[in-house]
Amino acid sequence: EKNCDDILLDFVRERRANAFGIEPLFGYILARQREIMIARMIVLGRRNGLPTETIRARIRQLYVDSFVK
């Protein structure tokens, strides 16, 4: 599931410069959903006492250039 999400994000990321298509809108919606999902994963992981490395391995790429390494 994580790999499918990352492939979809790469597809949208390549086409976000198209100002006259639906890609920027779709990218915005995808980015907001992804940010909410990542925030929930981090909060739940911390609440359940998961190690930081485990949480980082489970989060997905961000729409903007990723700062999570």
N, C-alpha and C positions, 0 to 999 in steps of 0.2 A: 504494500500500500504506500509506503514511504517513497519507494522508487517511482511508482506511477505518479505521485504528486509532484516529485521533483522533475520528471519528464514533462509534465503539463506546464509547470512553471517555466522551464527552459523554453518551451514552445511559445508561450505568451511573452516572455522576456525578449525573444528575438524579434517579435512583431510589434512591440510597444511604440515604436517610432512612427507607425502609420497613423497619422492624425485624422484620416477620413474613414477609418474602419471602426469596428466594434472592439478591436483588440485592447485599446487603452481602458475602456470601461470594464471589460472582462478582467483585465489585469488588476484594476483597482479593487474590484469585488473580491477577486482571488486573494489579493494581498491582505485585505481586511480580515477575511475568514482565517487566513493562515496565521496572522498575528494574534488573533484571539485564541486559536488552537494552541499556539506555542506558549502563550501566557498561561493558559490552563494547565498545560503539561508541566511547566516549570513549577507552578504553585502546588499542584497535586504531588509532583515528585518530591518537592521539599517537605510537604506535609507528611508524606509517607516515609521520609527518611532515606530516599534513594541517594546514592553517591552522585556527585556532580557529573562525573564522566558518563554515567548511565543516562542521565537526563540529556546531556549534550548529544549522545549517540542517537537518541530517539527523536529529537526535534528536526524539523524539515528546514529547507532553505527558505530564505526570505525573498520577497519580490525585488526589493532594492538590494544593492551589493551587500552581501552578508558581512556582519561584524562578529558573528558567532563562529568561532573556530574550534 
